[in-house]
Amino acid sequence: MNISEQSFNSFAPDAYLGHEAMEYLALEGYRAGTLSHAQASDLLGMSYFQFDAFLKDRHIHDPLEERAN
C-alpha cells in the first residue's frame, strides 16, 4: 500500500472511515515511514504516549530503527 503525504492531508478531521480503518491507515503510514509518529498519533486522536503504547501493544517498532539494522 502506498500512502503519501497528500493522502494523509486529504482526510478531514471529521471524516468517518471507521476506527479500524483509521488505525490501519495510521499504522501502515507509520510503518512505511510516510507518516511521522506525531502525524499518525494525531490521525488517531492520541497523545504521543498513547500512540507509543498502542504501537508497543501491537509489537510495532520504530521504522527508522529497523532501517538502521
CYANA upper distance limits for C-alpha pairs under 8 A (distance plus 0.5 A):
  1 MET  CA     28 GLU  CA      8.25
  3 ILE  CA      7 SER  CA      6.61
  3 ILE  CA      8 PHE  CA      7.93
  3 ILE  CA     28 GLU  CA      8.22
  3 ILE  CA     29 GLY  CA      6.32
  3 ILE  CA     32 ALA  CA      8.38
  3 ILE  CA     34 THR  CA      7.05
  4 SER  CA      8 PHE  CA      7.00
  4 SER  CA     29 GLY  CA      8.39
  4 SER  CA     34 THR  CA      6.63
  5 GLU  CA      9 ASN  CA      6.73
  5 GLU  CA     34 THR  CA      7.15
  5 GLU  CA     35 LEU  CA      7.79
  6 GLN  CA     10 SER  CA      6.62
  7 SER  CA     11 PHE  CA      7.64
  8 PHE  CA     35 LEU  CA      8.36
 11 PHE  CA     15 ALA  CA      6.89
 13 PRO  CA     43 LEU  CA      8.25
 17 LEU  CA     21 ALA  CA      6.50
 17 LEU  CA     22 MET  CA      6.82
 18 GLY  CA     22 MET  CA      6.82
 19 HIS  CA     23 GLU  CA      6.67
 20 GLU  CA     24 TYR  CA      6.64
 21 ALA  CA     25 LEU  CA      6.64
 22 MET  CA     26 ALA  CA      6.56
 22 MET  CA     43 LEU  CA      7.90
 22 MET  CA     44 LEU  CA      7.27
 23 GLU  CA     27 LEU  CA      6.49
 23 GLU  CA     44 LEU  CA      7.26
 24 TYR  CA     28 GLU  CA      6.48
 25 LEU  CA     29 GLY  CA      6.49
 26 ALA  CA     30 TYR  CA      6.54
 26 ALA  CA     35 LEU  CA      7.88
 26 ALA  CA     40 ALA  CA      5.41
 26 ALA  CA     41 SER  CA      8.13
 26 ALA  CA     43 LEU  CA      7.14
 26 ALA  CA     44 LEU  CA      7.74
 27 LEU  CA     31 ARG  CA      6.49
 27 LEU  CA     40 ALA  CA      7.66
 28 GLU  CA     32 ALA  CA      6.53
 29 GLY  CA     33 GLY  CA      6.68
 29 GLY  CA     34 THR  CA      5.65
 29 GLY  CA     35 LEU  CA      5.46
 29 GLY  CA     40 ALA  CA      7.86
 30 TYR  CA     34 THR  CA      6.55
 30 TYR  CA     35 LEU  CA      5.25
 30 TYR  CA     36 SER  CA      6.54
 30 TYR  CA     37 HIS  CA      7.17
 30 TYR  CA     40 ALA  CA      6.89
 30 TYR  CA     63 PRO  CA      7.88
 31 ARG  CA     62 ASP  CA      8.13
 31 ARG  CA     63 PRO  CA      6.09
 32 ALA  CA     63 PRO  CA      7.72
 33 GLY  CA     63 PRO  CA      6.93
 33 GLY  CA     64 LEU  CA      8.09
 35 LEU  CA     39 GLN  CA      6.12
 35 LEU  CA     40 ALA  CA      6.37
 36 SER  CA     40 ALA  CA      6.63
 37 HIS  CA     41 SER  CA      6.60
 37 HIS  CA     48 TYR  CA      7.97
 37 HIS  CA     51 PHE  CA      8.36
 38 ALA  CA     42 ASP  CA      6.51
 38 ALA  CA     48 TYR  CA      7.15
 39 GLN  CA     43 LEU  CA      6.62
 40 ALA  CA     44 LEU  CA      7.01
 40 ALA  CA     51 PHE  CA      8.48
 41 SER  CA     45 GLY  CA      6.52
 41 SER  CA     46 MET  CA      5.47
 41 SER  CA     47 SER  CA      6.76
 41 SER  CA     48 TYR  CA      6.85
 41 SER  CA     50 GLN  CA      8.46
 41 SER  CA     51 PHE  CA      5.95
 42 ASP  CA     46 MET  CA      6.44
 42 ASP  CA     47 SER  CA      7.86
 46 MET  CA     50 GLN  CA      6.11
 46 MET  CA     51 PHE  CA      6.27
 47 SER  CA     51 PHE  CA      6.65
 48 TYR  CA     52 ASP  CA      6.65
 49 PHE  CA     53 ALA  CA      6.68
 50 GLN  CA     54 PHE  CA      6.60
 51 PHE  CA     55 LEU  CA      6.68
 52 ASP  CA     56 LYS  CA      6.77
 53 ALA  CA     57 ASP  CA      6.54
 54 PHE  CA     58 ARG  CA      7.07
 55 LEU  CA     59 HIS  CA      6.66
 55 LEU  CA     60 ILE  CA      5.54
 55 LEU  CA     61 HIS  CA      7.53
 56 LYS  CA     60 ILE  CA      6.33
 56 LYS  CA     61 HIS  CA      7.71
 61 HIS  CA     65 GLU  CA      7.99
 61 HIS  CA     66 GLU  CA      7.92
 62 ASP  CA     66 GLU  CA      7.16
 63 PRO  CA     67 ARG  CA      6.79
 64 LEU  CA     68 ALA  CA      6.85
 65 GLU  CA     69 ASN  CA      7.23
